């Protein structure tokens, strides 16, 4: 029906700011809703011809000429500080007998998953009851129980594989497992365990590379990662690509330092890059997998990783954890974004 246009209705977005662009991206990802975006309307002083490949209408007279108030859907997606403009547009749309009008408020950063909504009609007030699920004792007990049972089961099931990997990694004379300091819940430091995937003198190799290769230095400063990392061994390439290097973190989970699912474990130097979202990171135990791992992993830019980590904490549910674990299996098998 979507391909034939039977389900789609001509839709105009009022606004051209970030809220309008976010609204467009969200509506495009959900075709079943039936919003066929045909234009943006800009009432600002600067008006470009197109936005995101969609025409922009700059004159109100042109807007009414191009649309049919009875069949066109209007979405008012203005910014937080444009409430007077929003109210004005709602009046105009009502005067022109527009039958389908929606408002997308600016709720960026508000944890909406499982949020309850109520109204005080006499004062035109909408109340959003935010659920801080990870603050509930029952939720923490449930998550911890799930971690213990899950980690124990995986260790028992994969114990032969763990032994083989430990042997292969240690063939060059070094330790099979190493611990790198990470920041955990409430800022507590712990040794995040991994199978060693790098050469023994990895720090020297990295320092030499960063001193002599400006491109590598820029890549490292941006994401603390290198796509073509000369420190990685032959076995290391394999266990990283398949994420097998992270299996020792199951013991971190049993010790209560990590969780099966959670934010990405980070080093202390990365805390400042979390800026206003750092408190959310510190509210939860880091996870062996998480939202960013199933959403592109190393191909995702740093700011998006931070957003995913904060979103996970604000919107935690046991069902989310289970869904992420199942998605992780698919991502690992396909080796998406791993290097």
QUIDA-V255142 format. One record per residue. N is the residue number from 1. PHI is phi as a letter, one per 20 degrees, with the letter a starting at -180 (none if undefined). Layout:
n->N phi->PHI
n->N phi->PHI
This chain:
n->1 phi->none
n->2 phi->f
n->3 phi->f
n->4 phi->e
n->5 phi->m
n->6 phi->f
n->7 phi->e
n->8 phi->e
n->9 phi->c
n->10 phi->g
n->11 phi->c
n->12 phi->d
n->13 phi->e
n->14 phi->e
n->15 phi->p
n->16 phi->c
n->17 phi->e
n->18 phi->f
n->19 phi->f
n->20 phi->f
n->21 phi->f
n->22 phi->f
n->23 phi->f
n->24 phi->f
n->25 phi->f
n->26 phi->f
n->27 phi->f
n->28 phi->f
n->29 phi->f
n->30 phi->c
n->31 phi->f
n->32 phi->f
n->33 phi->f
n->34 phi->n
n->35 phi->e
n->36 phi->e
n->37 phi->f
n->38 phi->d
n->39 phi->a
n->40 phi->d
n->41 phi->d
n->42 phi->d
n->43 phi->d
n->44 phi->f
n->45 phi->f
n->46 phi->e
n->47 phi->c
n->48 phi->e
n->49 phi->f
n->50 phi->c
n->51 phi->b
n->52 phi->l
n->53 phi->n
n->54 phi->d
n->55 phi->g
n->56 phi->d
n->57 phi->e
n->58 phi->d
n->59 phi->d
n->60 phi->f
n->61 phi->f
n->62 phi->f
n->63 phi->g
n->64 phi->f
n->65 phi->f
n->66 phi->e
n->67 phi->d
n->68 phi->d
n->69 phi->g
n->70 phi->e
n->71 phi->d
n->72 phi->e
n->73 phi->e
n->74 phi->d
n->75 phi->c
n->76 phi->e
n->77 phi->c
n->78 phi->e
n->79 phi->e
n->80 phi->g
n->81 phi->e
n->82 phi->d
n->83 phi->f
n->84 phi->f
n->85 phi->f
n->86 phi->f
n->87 phi->f
n->88 phi->f
n->89 phi->f
n->90 phi->f
n->91 phi->f
n->92 phi->f
n->93 phi->f
n->94 phi->f
n->95 phi->f
n->96 phi->e
n->97 phi->l
n->98 phi->f
n->99 phi->e
n->100 phi->c
n->101 phi->c
n->102 phi->c
n->103 phi->c
n->104 phi->d
n->105 phi->f
n->106 phi->e
n->107 phi->c
n->108 phi->g
n->109 phi->n
n->110 phi->e
n->111 phi->f
n->112 phi->e
n->113 phi->f
n->114 phi->m
n->115 phi->f
n->116 phi->e
n->117 phi->c
n->118 phi->b
n->119 phi->c
n->120 phi->d
n->121 phi->f
n->122 phi->f
n->123 phi->c
n->124 phi->l
n->125 phi->d
n->126 phi->d
n->127 phi->d
n->128 phi->d
n->129 phi->e
n->130 phi->e
n->131 phi->e
n->132 phi->e
n->133 phi->f
n->134 phi->f
n->135 phi->e
n->136 phi->e
n->137 phi->g
n->138 phi->f
n->139 phi->f
n->140 phi->f
n->141 phi->f
n->142 phi->f
n->143 phi->f
n->144 phi->f
n->145 phi->f
n->146 phi->f
n->147 phi->f
n->148 phi->f
n->149 phi->f
n->150 phi->f
n->151 phi->f
n->152 phi->f
n->153 phi->f
n->154 phi->f
n->155 phi->f
n->156 phi->f
n->157 phi->f
n->158 phi->d
n->159 phi->g
n->160 phi->f
n->161 phi->f
n->162 phi->f
n->163 phi->f
n->164 phi->f
n->165 phi->f
n->166 phi->f
n->167 phi->f
n->168 phi->f
n->169 phi->f
n->170 phi->e
n->171 phi->f
n->172 phi->e
n->173 phi->n
n->174 phi->e
n->175 phi->f
n->176 phi->f
n->177 phi->d
n->178 phi->c
n->179 phi->d
n->180 phi->d
n->181 phi->f
n->182 phi->c
n->183 phi->e
n->184 phi->d
n->185 phi->f
n->186 phi->m
n->187 phi->n
n->188 phi->f
n->189 phi->e
n->190 phi->b
n->191 phi->e
n->192 phi->e
n->193 phi->e
n->194 phi->b
n->195 phi->f
n->196 phi->f
n->197 phi->d
n->198 phi->d
n->199 phi->f
n->200 phi->f
n->201 phi->e
n->202 phi->f
n->203 phi->f
n->204 phi->f
n->205 phi->f
n->206 phi->f
n->207 phi->g
n->208 phi->f
n->209 phi->f
n->210 phi->f
n->211 phi->f
n->212 phi->d
n->213 phi->c
n->214 phi->g
n->215 phi->f
n->216 phi->f
n->217 phi->f
n->218 phi->f
n->219 phi->f
n->220 phi->f
n->221 phi->f
n->222 phi->f
n->223 phi->c
n->224 phi->l
n->225 phi->b
n->226 phi->c
n->227 phi->f
n->228 phi->d
n->229 phi->e
n->230 phi->f
n->231 phi->f
n->232 phi->e
n->233 phi->e
n->234 phi->f
n->235 phi->f
n->236 phi->f
n->237 phi->g
n->238 phi->f
n->239 phi->f
n->240 phi->f
n->241 phi->f
n->242 phi->e
n->243 phi->m
n->244 phi->f
n->245 phi->f
n->246 phi->e
n->247 phi->g
n->248 phi->g
n->249 phi->f
n->250 phi->g
n->251 phi->f
n->252 phi->f
n->253 phi->f
n->254 phi->f
n->255 phi->f
n->256 phi->n
n->257 phi->e
n->258 phi->c
n->259 phi->c
n->260 phi->f
n->261 phi->c
n->262 phi->r
n->263 phi->f
n->264 phi->f
n->265 phi->f
n->266 phi->c
n->267 phi->e
n->268 phi->f
n->269 phi->f
n->270 phi->e
n->271 phi->g
n->272 phi->f
n->273 phi->f
n->274 phi->e
n->275 phi->l
n->276 phi->f
n->277 phi->e
n->278 phi->f
n->279 phi->f
n->280 phi->f
n->281 phi->g
n->282 phi->f
n->283 phi->e
n->284 phi->c
n->285 phi->f
n->286 phi->f
n->287 phi->d
n->288 phi->f
n->289 phi->c
n->290 phi->a
n->291 phi->f
n->292 phi->f
n->293 phi->f
n->294 phi->e
n->295 phi->c
n->296 phi->p
n->297 phi->l
n->298 phi->f
n->299 phi->e
n->300 phi->e
n->301 phi->f
n->302 phi->f
n->303 phi->f
n->304 phi->f
n->305 phi->g
n->306 phi->f
n->307 phi->f
n->308 phi->f
n->309 phi->f
n->310 phi->f
n->311 phi->f
n->312 phi->g
n->313 phi->f
n->314 phi->f
n->315 phi->d
n->316 phi->f
n->317 phi->b
n->318 phi->f
n->319 phi->f
n->320 phi->f
n->321 phi->g
n->322 phi->f
n->323 phi->f
n->324 phi->f
n->325 phi->f
n->326 phi->f
n->327 phi->f
n->328 phi->f
n->329 phi->g
n->330 phi->f
n->331 phi->f
n->332 phi->f
n->333 phi->f
n->334 phi->e
n->335 phi->l
n->336 phi->f
n->337 phi->m
n->338 phi->e
n->339 phi->a
